[in-house]
Amino acid sequence: MLPDIGVLGPYTYLATELMWGAVAAGLLHYSGAWRSALRTALVLYPFALAWDWYTLEVGVFEIPLRTGVELLGVPVEEHVFMFLVPAMVVGTHESLRKLRSPEPGPTR
């Protein structure tokens, strides 16, 4: 049986984002891709915001375990999510690239 993550009540969604955000931050730190992740998130943000706003307005999905704080008609947790996903993707991609590239040897 899986643990009940709803124990954090209205902070559940935000808490899970903070946990995954720490993973994304670790990947970005390792790969040095902070600027790429920010640039990617900023480019995607308007599209993600419009999509989230629309789907919430028409009732496609509902987020019960959230704080209730909204910005531009969208839960604050969704705004965090819109930055977290691109950060995780870029961090993963760039970390894998760094792992695959050979390390330069010592120079004399």
Summary of the structure (lengths in Angstrom):
residues: 108
radius of gyration: 17.4
end to end distance: 57.6
largest distance: 64.7
contacts: 270
relative contact order: 0.20
helix: 71%
strand: 4%
